[in-house]
Structures are given as structure tokens and as C-alpha cells.
Amino acid sequence: MMEGMRTGFGGFPPQARQFLRDLRENNRRDWFRPRKAEYERCVREPLFELGNELGRALERHSPEHCFDPRRSVYRIYRDVRFSKNKDPYKTHAAVVFPPAGLGRHAGASFYFHFSADELLVGGGLYRPTSDSLRRIRAKIADDPGALRAILADSAFRASFGEMSGDRLKSVPRGYARNHPAADLLAYKQYLAGATLPAKVIERPTVVEVVDQHFQAMAPLVSYLNRAIQGG
């Protein structure tokens, strides 16, 4: 998105962060249910607006990613079946922009969420399958310089610093310990993320700010998806 460009989305109302702050202190069904209409008005409806605007921005540089109302916006309800934390609601609002032709978590995606305290903009590959990891590692091993160039790009470094994600303690099985890409092959997740002040979501420039980070991340996301799809 061009610098200084404005969109139709004017930012979230201040009540959005206040609602999430109050929810954090009152994470109970009997508190949320009578306030669900307020959540829809202050949080969920603007979230769809922002998702649509960012989807249009992605068309400029990453057209294989889109905003899909059916699967891009995460529900506020937590799945507590296998969790020790039984709080029924999430205290952040999140949107993901997955690649076309792959499931919501099957490929590398763009992502953001906000809470009362922060705006997180990120993306990459969070839960890769064993086959996806195998393909990515093979691509890295074949040409480590390609990924290193993406991570060394000035826009990427300014936005995210470095790639993040869980790693193995050593190189994966089948690769020499002294492999020239040993540090990159050890990753189990390939992610990038930046934490911004939560106040950003209330400004008319929020689409521009988030999309600038998406643009900086786009080469990494594209690289990962090409690897997964054998490109």
C-alpha cells in the first residue's frame, strides 16, 4: 500500500479495547452473554471491516492470499476441552489470511491480532506437517542463500528483526551437524512477528501500518508456500 494512502476503515472505537480489558477481568459466560451485542458492535464488526481492507491490500502484493469471512476471522470462544485453562473466551481478536488452495493452517499465512494491550502483526508457518517441514528443509538445504537473503532484507529486519519459531536442539535427522544451513534447518516453525502499541488499531492508518509489515513478510511467506507446494 502506498505511503500516506487512506482507506475507508477509520480504526476501532476505543470501546473495543475496553471491552477486551473488561472481558479479561470477567471471563465468564454470565458476564459475556448480556454483552454479546456490544462485542459484535465494537469488536467483531470492525474486525471484519479491517480484514476486508487488508484483503484488498494483499491483492497488490500477495494475490494468492485473501480475506475469507468464513475462515479468516477467529471465533472468540476458546476450545477448553484439552486445556487446564477453562476460561471460555479469548481476550484478543484475530484474523488470518491463508493461501488459496491450502487449509487455514496448512500453508504459510499472514496474521494479526489485538488485545487491550498490544497489536501483534505476524505470519509464516505455525503448525507445519511433517511433510511440509521435510519439503521446506530440502529447499533450504539445496540453496541456503535464498532464505538468508530474504531474512537479511532491510524491510524484513526493520519490521521483525529476525525469523522466530521453535527449534530443535540440533539439526534434523539426515543432515550433517556442520551443514552450512544448520541454523535454518533446526527450525520447527518459520515465523515472523512484531508487537506494536494497541493504540494503533484506533487510528485511520492501521491498514497501512499492518500492510507495511505484511509486505515486509511477503517474500518469506511466498518462499515457504512454494517449498510446500514443490516450487
Secondary structure, DSSP 8 states (H G I E B T S, - for coil): --TT---S-----HHHHHHHHHHHH--SHHHHGGGHHHHIIIIIHHHHHHHHHHHHHHHHH-TTB---TTTSB--SB---TT-S---SB-SEEEEEE-BTTS-TTTS-EEEEEEESSEEEEEEEESS--HHHHHHHHHHHHH-HHHHHHHHH-HHHHHHHSS-B--B-SS--TTS-TT-TTHHHHTBS-EEEEEEEEGGGGGSTTHHHHHHHHHHHHHHHHHHHHHHHTT-
